[in-house]
Amino acid sequence: MTTTAFASEIHEVGDALEANELYQRNGWTDGLPVVPPTEAAVARFLAAASLDAASVIGIEPVRRRAITAEKVAIAAVMAGCLPEYLPVIVAIMKAMCRPEYALHGSTASTGGSAPFIVVNGPIRLALGMNATHNVLANASRANATIGRSVRLILLNVLGGIPGQLDRSTLGHPGKFTFCIAEDEEDSPWLPLSAERGVAAGISAVTVLQVESPHQIMNEWTHDPREILDTYAAAMRANLLTYSIWEGNYAIVIPRQHREIFAAAKWSKQNIREYVFETARVKRSEWRTVGKAAVAGRKDEDKVYRALRSPDDLLVIAAGGPAGGFGAILPPWYGNKSLAVTEPIAG
């Protein structure tokens, strides 16, 4: 049974246009229009998830700010979600409040990372989430609005305002929304959540702080090692041009490359082990990218890996059916922020 006694301030406006202007003036939005979060709408969202308004979904570990169900529902309404999306957003916020995720540091950093969200399990299909064409961009209301609701929570509940708490030098478009579903139906592999300990048939989210994605292409081979050499080359480039610290990388593998791996009977674990061995650089290589000033400060032959172990690599089956493309998603700051997987209640 849910209650609808709200703690948030109520603002009286003439219409939806006036509500949007109010939100824009006060900096309560990401710059895009919002759906006005009326009391009736917020109550409907809470009821859909069987949540009381005052229920605490999570507490940001550094500044100890509580995130209540009311605030999560308000953000979901604003973002354009449907009520049935709310359990996914609740699971995301629970995961992001885990200490290993480093929510405060990744939000406040000049590095400009964004929460990357992967949804697994039956709820993907129930909500009509996209896992194929244009998967990292616009193709599904659920993908777009679930990810956007997280940004609005960071903005309005945790104070992640650009130029204030959010000190991103550049940021990237994933800071509007960055949420996908895994293509479980057309994949030869275990889903990401199952690999990370969630029982089969249970819906779950995995969240990871990432920098902007780097798209790769290799259409000239059917050797899985050569395909992975291209992914690993992009990871090595990130080690040299952005951050040399090892941690959780993610790679998104569309169907054309997945078919090559399936034909060779390569599992996700085979992929992780190969990339672990190949995604590495020597400190001396910094000289090739304009960082000679730091290359020689220590042992120039020291080897830096992208991953602490093969298990650091998140392998995700997603993307359209045609084209020899894929993507790597680098971590925000090595192992300072780690991926977290959380089952979705209900």
C-alpha positions as CSV (number, residue, x, y, z in Angstrom):
1,M,0.0,0.0,0.0
2,T,1.5,3.4,-1.0
3,T,1.0,6.7,0.6
4,T,0.8,10.0,-1.3
5,A,1.9,12.5,1.4
6,F,4.6,14.3,-0.5
7,A,7.5,16.3,1.0
8,S,8.3,18.3,-2.2
9,E,7.2,21.9,-2.6
10,I,4.1,22.4,-4.8
11,H,4.2,25.1,-7.5
12,E,1.0,26.4,-9.1
13,V,1.3,27.2,-12.9
14,G,-1.1,27.9,-15.7
15,D,-0.2,25.1,-18.1
16,A,2.5,22.7,-19.2
17,L,4.3,25.4,-21.1
18,E,4.5,27.6,-18.0
19,A,5.7,24.5,-16.0
20,N,8.5,24.0,-18.4
21,E,9.6,27.6,-18.2
22,L,9.5,27.4,-14.4
23,Y,11.8,24.4,-14.6
24,Q,14.1,26.0,-17.1
25,R,14.4,29.2,-15.0
26,N,15.3,27.3,-11.9
27,G,17.8,24.9,-13.5
28,W,15.7,21.9,-12.6
29,T,16.0,20.3,-16.1
30,D,18.8,19.1,-18.4
31,G,17.9,21.8,-20.9
32,L,15.2,19.7,-22.6
33,P,11.5,20.1,-22.0
34,V,9.9,18.0,-19.2
35,V,6.6,16.4,-18.4
36,P,5.2,18.4,-15.5
37,P,5.3,16.1,-12.4
38,T,1.8,16.6,-11.0
39,E,0.8,15.1,-7.7
40,A,-1.5,12.7,-9.5
41,A,1.2,11.6,-11.9
42,V,3.8,11.0,-9.2
43,A,1.2,9.1,-7.1
44,R,0.5,6.9,-10.1
45,F,4.2,6.1,-10.6
46,L,4.7,5.2,-6.9
47,A,1.6,2.9,-7.0
48,A,3.0,1.1,-10.0
49,A,6.1,0.2,-8.0
50,S,4.2,-0.3,-4.7
51,L,6.4,2.3,-3.1
52,D,5.7,4.9,-0.3
53,A,6.7,8.4,-1.2
54,A,9.1,8.5,1.9
55,S,10.8,5.2,1.2
56,V,14.5,5.7,0.9
57,I,15.9,4.1,-2.3
58,G,19.5,4.8,-1.5
59,I,21.9,7.1,0.3
60,E,24.8,8.7,-1.6
61,P,27.7,7.5,0.5
62,V,30.0,10.6,0.6
63,R,27.6,13.5,1.4
64,R,24.9,11.1,2.9
65,R,22.1,12.5,0.8
66,A,19.0,10.3,0.8
67,I,17.2,9.5,-2.4
68,T,13.5,8.9,-1.7
69,A,11.0,7.1,-3.9
70,E,9.1,10.4,-4.2
71,K,12.1,12.1,-5.8
72,V,12.8,9.2,-8.1
73,A,9.2,9.2,-9.3
74,I,9.2,12.9,-9.9
75,A,12.3,12.5,-12.1
76,A,10.7,9.6,-13.9
77,V,7.6,11.7,-14.7
78,M,9.7,14.7,-15.8
79,A,11.9,12.5,-18.1
80,G,8.8,11.2,-20.0
81,C,8.8,7.7,-18.5
82,L,5.8,5.4,-18.2
83,P,4.9,4.2,-14.6
84,E,6.1,0.6,-15.4
85,Y,9.6,1.9,-15.9
86,L,10.0,2.9,-12.2
87,P,11.2,-0.4,-10.9
88,V,14.1,-0.2,-13.3
89,I,15.1,3.3,-12.2
90,V,14.8,2.2,-8.6
91,A,17.3,-0.6,-9.2
92,I,19.6,1.7,-11.0
93,M,19.7,4.2,-8.1
94,K,20.3,1.4,-5.6
95,A,23.2,0.2,-7.6
96,M,24.7,3.7,-8.0
97,C,24.6,4.2,-4.2
98,R,26.9,1.2,-3.6
99,P,30.3,2.5,-2.4
100,E,32.2,0.8,-5.2
101,Y,30.4,2.8,-7.8
102,A,31.8,6.1,-6.4
103,L,28.7,8.2,-7.3
104,H,30.0,11.4,-5.8
105,G,33.5,11.3,-7.3
106,S,32.3,10.4,-10.7
107,T,29.6,13.1,-10.7
108,A,31.9,15.8,-9.4
109,S,35.0,14.9,-11.6
110,T,36.4,17.1,-14.3
111,G,36.6,13.9,-16.4
112,G,33.0,14.2,-17.6
113,S,31.8,10.6,-17.3
114,A,28.2,9.4,-17.5
115,P,26.3,6.4,-16.1
116,F,26.1,3.6,-18.7
117,I,23.1,1.3,-17.9
118,V,22.6,-2.2,-19.3
119,V,19.2,-3.9,-18.7
120,N,18.9,-7.7,-18.7
121,G,16.0,-10.1,-18.3
122,P,12.3,-10.3,-19.2
123,I,11.6,-6.6,-18.3
124,R,13.5,-5.5,-21.5
125,L,10.8,-7.1,-23.6
126,A,7.9,-6.0,-21.4
127,L,9.0,-2.3,-21.7
128,G,9.9,-2.5,-25.4
129,M,13.6,-1.6,-24.8
130,N,15.9,-1.4,-27.7
131,A,18.9,-3.8,-28.0
132,T,19.6,-3.7,-31.8
133,H,19.5,-0.8,-34.4
134,N,21.0,2.4,-33.2
135,V,21.4,0.9,-29.7
136,L,23.6,3.6,-28.3
137,A,21.4,6.4,-29.5
138,N,17.7,7.1,-30.1
139,A,15.4,4.2,-30.8
140,S,13.2,3.5,-27.8
141,R,11.2,5.6,-25.3
142,A,12.2,3.3,-22.5
143,N,15.9,3.5,-23.2
144,A,15.9,7.3,-23.6
145,T,13.7,8.2,-20.6
146,I,15.1,5.7,-18.1
147,G,18.5,7.0,-18.7
148,R,17.3,10.6,-18.6
149,S,15.5,10.1,-15.3
150,V,18.9,9.2,-13.7
151,R,20.4,12.4,-15.0
152,L,17.5,14.4,-13.5
153,I,18.0,12.7,-10.1
154,L,21.7,13.5,-10.2
155,L,20.8,17.1,-11.0
156,N,18.0,17.8,-8.6
157,V,18.5,15.5,-5.7
158,L,22.3,15.3,-5.6
159,G,23.1,18.7,-6.9
160,G,25.1,17.6,-9.9
161,I,24.7,21.0,-11.6
162,P,27.3,21.7,-14.3
163,G,29.8,24.3,-13.1
164,Q,28.9,23.6,-9.5
165,L,29.2,20.1,-8.2
166,D,29.5,18.7,-11.7
167,R,32.9,20.0,-12.8
168,S,33.1,18.2,-16.2
169,T,35.5,19.9,-18.5
170,L,33.8,18.5,-21.6
171,G,31.2,15.8,-20.7
172,H,29.7,13.8,-23.5
173,P,26.1,13.2,-24.9
174,G,25.7,10.1,-22.6
175,K,25.2,12.6,-19.8
176,F,21.7,13.2,-21.3
177,T,20.9,9.5,-21.3
178,F,22.9,6.3,-21.8
179,C,20.8,3.2,-21.3
180,I,20.5,0.0,-23.4
181,A,19.2,-3.5,-23.3
182,E,21.3,-6.5,-24.1
183,D,20.3,-8.5,-27.2
184,E,19.8,-11.8,-25.3
185,E,17.5,-13.4,-27.9
186,D,20.1,-13.1,-30.7
187,S,23.2,-13.8,-28.7
188,P,25.2,-17.1,-28.3
189,W,26.3,-16.0,-24.8
190,L,25.1,-15.7,-21.2
191,P,23.5,-12.4,-20.5
192,L,25.7,-9.9,-18.7
193,S,23.6,-10.0,-15.5
194,A,23.8,-13.9,-15.4
195,E,27.6,-13.7,-15.7
196,R,27.6,-11.3,-12.7
197,G,25.6,-13.6,-10.5
198,V,21.9,-12.9,-11.1
199,A,19.8,-16.0,-11.6
200,A,18.4,-16.8,-15.1
201,G,15.0,-15.3,-15.7
202,I,15.5,-12.4,-13.2
203,S,15.6,-8.9,-14.6
204,A,18.6,-6.8,-13.5
205,V,20.5,-3.6,-14.3
206,T,24.3,-3.1,-14.5
207,V,25.7,0.4,-14.1
208,L,29.1,1.7,-14.9
209,Q,30.7,5.2,-15.1
210,V,32.1,5.6,-18.6
211,E,33.7,8.1,-20.9
212,S,32.4,8.7,-24.4
213,P,32.2,5.5,-26.5
214,H,34.7,4.8,-29.2
215,Q,33.3,3.1,-32.3
216,I,35.5,0.6,-34.2
217,M,35.2,-1.3,-37.5
218,N,36.7,-4.5,-38.8
219,E,35.0,-6.2,-41.8
220,W,38.0,-7.8,-43.3
221,T,38.4,-11.0,-41.3
222,H,36.6,-13.9,-39.8
223,D,39.4,-14.6,-37.3
224,P,38.1,-13.8,-33.8
225,R,41.6,-12.8,-32.7
226,E,41.9,-10.2,-35.4
227,I,38.5,-8.8,-34.6
228,L,39.5,-8.4,-31.0
229,D,42.8,-6.9,-31.9
230,T,40.8,-4.0,-33.3
231,Y,38.8,-3.6,-30.1
232,A,42.0,-3.9,-28.1
233,A,43.7,-1.2,-30.2
234,A,40.9,1.2,-29.3
235,M,41.5,0.3,-25.6
236,R,45.3,0.9,-26.0
237,A,44.5,4.3,-27.6
238,N,42.5,5.2,-24.5
239,L,45.4,4.1,-22.3
240,L,47.7,6.4,-24.1
241,T,45.5,9.4,-24.8
242,Y,43.2,9.5,-21.8
243,S,43.9,7.4,-18.8
244,I,46.5,4.6,-18.2
245,W,44.7,3.3,-15.1
246,E,43.2,-0.2,-15.3
247,G,39.6,-1.0,-14.5
248,N,36.2,-1.9,-15.9
249,Y,36.0,-1.4,-19.7
250,A,32.9,-2.4,-21.6
251,I,32.7,-3.6,-25.2
252,V,29.5,-3.6,-27.2
253,I,29.5,-6.3,-29.8
254,P,26.8,-6.2,-32.6
255,R,25.5,-9.3,-34.4
256,Q,28.0,-9.4,-37.4
257,H,30.9,-9.7,-35.0
258,R,29.0,-12.0,-32.7
259,E,28.4,-14.4,-35.5
260,I,32.2,-14.7,-36.1
261,F,32.8,-15.4,-32.4
262,A,29.9,-18.0,-32.4
263,A,31.2,-19.8,-35.4
264,A,34.6,-20.1,-33.7
265,K,32.9,-21.2,-30.5
266,W,34.3,-18.3,-28.5
267,S,32.6,-17.5,-25.2
268,K,32.5,-14.1,-23.4
269,Q,35.2,-15.6,-21.2
270,N,37.4,-16.4,-24.2
271,I,37.0,-12.8,-25.3
272,R,37.9,-11.4,-21.9
273,E,41.0,-13.5,-21.7
274,Y,42.3,-12.5,-25.1
275,V,41.6,-8.8,-24.5
276,F,43.3,-9.0,-21.1
277,E,46.5,-10.2,-22.8
278,T,46.4,-7.7,-25.7
279,A,45.1,-4.5,-24.3
280,R,48.4,-3.2,-22.9
281,V,51.0,-0.5,-23.5
282,K,54.5,0.4,-22.5
283,R,55.1,3.7,-20.7
284,S,57.5,4.7,-23.4
285,E,54.6,4.8,-25.9
286,W,53.4,8.0,-24.2
287,R,56.1,9.6,-26.3
288,T,54.1,8.8,-29.5
289,V,51.1,10.8,-28.3
290,G,52.7,14.0,-27.1
291,K,53.3,12.9,-23.5
292,A,57.1,12.7,-23.6
293,A,57.2,14.9,-20.5
294,V,55.8,12.1,-18.3
295,A,57.0,9.1,-20.2
296,G,60.6,9.2,-18.9
297,R,59.8,10.0,-15.2
298,K,59.8,6.3,-14.3
299,D,60.7,3.0,-15.9
300,E,59.8,3.4,-19.6
301,D,59.5,-0.3,-20.2
302,K,56.8,-0.7,-17.5
303,V,53.7,-2.4,-19.0
304,Y,50.2,-1.0,-18.2
305,R,47.2,-3.2,-18.8
306,A,43.7,-1.9,-19.5
307,L,42.3,-4.6,-17.1
308,R,43.3,-5.8,-13.7
309,S,42.0,-9.3,-14.7
310,P,39.9,-10.7,-17.5
311,D,36.8,-10.3,-15.3
312,D,37.2,-6.5,-15.5
313,L,35.9,-6.5,-19.1
314,L,32.1,-6.3,-19.5
315,V,31.1,-8.0,-22.8
316,I,27.7,-6.8,-24.0
317,A,25.7,-8.2,-27.0
318,A,23.9,-5.3,-28.6
319,G,23.6,-3.4,-31.9
320,G,22.1,-3.8,-35.3
321,P,22.4,-6.9,-37.4
322,A,24.6,-5.6,-40.2
323,G,28.0,-3.9,-40.3
324,G,31.4,-4.9,-38.9
325,F,31.2,-2.4,-36.1
326,G,31.5,-2.4,-32.3
327,A,32.4,0.0,-29.5
328,I,34.5,0.3,-26.5
329,L,33.4,2.3,-23.4
330,P,36.4,3.3,-21.3
331,P,36.1,3.6,-17.5
332,W,35.9,7.0,-15.8
333,Y,39.0,6.6,-13.6
334,G,40.4,3.1,-13.6
335,N,39.2,1.1,-10.6
336,K,38.0,4.2,-8.7
337,S,34.5,3.4,-9.9
338,L,33.4,-0.2,-10.6
339,A,30.4,-1.7,-12.3
340,V,27.5,-2.7,-10.1
341,T,24.7,-5.2,-10.9
342,E,21.4,-5.0,-9.1
343,P,18.3,-7.2,-9.6
344,I,15.0,-5.4,-10.4
345,A,12.4,-5.9,-7.7
346,G,9.1,-7.5,-8.8
